[in-house]
Amino acid sequence: MSKLNVVQAINQALRHEMERNPDLILMGEDIGRDGGVFRVTEGLIDQFGERRVVDTPLSESGIVGIAIGMAAYGLTPVVEIQFMGFLYAAMEQLISHAARLRTRTRGRYTCPIVVRTPYGGGIHAPEHHSESTEAFFVHTPGLKVVVPSTPAEAKGLMLSAIRDPDPVIFLEPAKIYRAIKEEVPEGEYAIPLGEARLLTEGKDLTLITWGAMLHPTLKAADRMAEKGVEAEVIDLRTLSPLDSATIIRSVEKTGRAVIIHEAPKTCGLGAEIAARLCEEALLSLEAPVARVTGFDTPIPLPKNEKYYLPDVDQIVEAAEQVVGF
Amino acid sequence: MPKKVVQQFKIEFLQILDEAGQVDRALWPGLDEKEIKGFYESMVLIRTFDEKALNLQREGRLGTYASVQGQEAAQVGSAAALRPSDWIFPAFREPGVSILRGLPMRMIYQYWSGDERGSAIPEDQHDFPIAIPVGTHIPHAVGAAWAAQFKGDPVAVAAFFGDGATSKGDFHEGLNFAGVFRLPIVFICQNNHWAISVPLSRQTAAATLAQKAIAYGFEGIQVDGNDVFAVYTAVKNALEKARRGEGPTLIECYTYRLSDHTTADDASRYRKVEEVATWRKKDPLVRLRAFLEREYRWSEADEQALRRQMQERVAAAVHEFEAVPPQDPQTMFDLLYATPTPDLIRQKEILRKRLQQKKEKE
């Protein structure tokens, strides 16, 4: 085992799967010689050649659409879209085709593709580079949506995403690409999709989050602990399919929930989780479910983005209100 | 510095069978009597299938349907040139190609009646089901061609679409990839002159659609799409070129949609009667029949016998279609993912209970 950051962990996962599966092909803009704009695919072209690591024309809808045809024919395409804000050009391919190929052909054709894209704010990027619109994809039946929160998680979830027989949107939190290092198991290390993880156990409150927001959430939980409040922290890992059972179980125990995400508040995934808690755990709730989220605005340019993104103070404040209700 | 010409292009038009039913012997593709009569039989079959679909729709036995009348030569010529191992990616106005590839007619009726099982292509047939969003299936075809090249399979891919699709981004993105990577694919544009109510002149300012291939670095050719021999020749040559590893071709079949866009459309709102009348004279069936009469003494009796035979085949397909037991609504949950998610399992149970309650009430 070695200490890796998220970029290195995903690189290791891709390398591992490419060695294992000769039909795995990587496609994207600048992913070959340049190693991708965040260097996630660095060195892979040297090991696997231009046939399997393909620098494509600048063409998001083309890349995703072609991956669908490749997958139907029998290859395993893993594509990179440079930023989530550029993925919208391929929305029609994802929603109208990738997501429904299996169901509309009654299983005759399937679409085992992975679409990787950096997402989220906090990296001082230009416009359209910091989107957090995962709810679009969660709202689309037929897609799976995965968001890792640490290097080891990134590797384990990527292995499973590639092996999954259905289309997976793999959202890589750009903020933590290089911010954290941890021990990442070498070789075979797959984390099943569809299972949330419980990071800390507690009796007073459940904090539910994913991706880069896990880290301020953990800090907030530590601060609450100093004040004698025990929080459970849930990292969703897979946003679709959503692991409701883990969420409901925790909130039935703690009676209180705060959902933290950097996406806009309205129709963000937090709204869905809050609704499920109302439907399925209402009698366990001791306080209204709170949400700490981004505003309903486009994520601002770098000078103002810190006012948009949830921080530790906001999470602590929301948690205190919920506990003190 | 004097200006100089750096590139020059030309687009050829191929016609072998003219409107009077006479052929250009110099361009003759070497077909025998059996093959030619087979082409005519297929064209009559598709016309009969289509007429029946329109009737079924009017009687409320079929939902919205997109008619293919006038485009039979483009479809029969293409389908005849394809090998079973090749892959096709149709748009939504190619029932003829699908039928000739082996898709049971029953399934096409099923699809347009609102039953998803009509999209379940038989295992031995390398075809995609129809695509409703315009042009978005073109990259899928390119992906399959790329995969075939990657695996070293000696197959080619044909992508079908209309003139409207050439205005869409996915057309350009797909053709660009195909050119860059020299993929084994043939793009078959059925230029039927109308995208619902918008004429060709509003789709493009270009003189031909075939010339769009030039921009992507490969050959484009315009063929008389109502001439089955020209379509067959062009598609066959392009497929062979693709299988030899010499890259893609764009074929513009210059044809016409004689019917409305779909049964939900009324083309008389935007199309002149005289225009349709002009194209009726170019009907691909009329033209090939004239050739058969001239070359093979095709008689009225032959014609009537063939029509009757095709009507019987279509009637049998309608019978099969209407005899299919209804689809269990619970199957909507079964094939979304390889393994149903907990939410889908829960929702399927809700529907199951609802159906059971309904049954008990009845």
Interface residues (C-beta under 8 A of the other chain):
Chain A: D23 I25 R51 T56 P57 S59 S61 G62 V64 G65 I66 A67 I68 G69 M70 A71 A72 Y73 G74 L75 P77 A89 E92 Q93 S96 H97 R102 T103 R104 T105 R106 G107 R108 Y109 T110 P141 G142 K144 D164 P165 D166 G194 P241 L242 D243 S244 A245
Chain B: W87 F89 E116 R117 S119 A120 I121 E123 F128 P129 A131 P133 T136 H137 I138 P139 H140 A141 V142 G143 A144 A145 W146 A147 A148 F150 K151 G169 D170 E173 G174 N176 F177 V180 M332 L335 L336 Y337 A338 T341 P342 D343
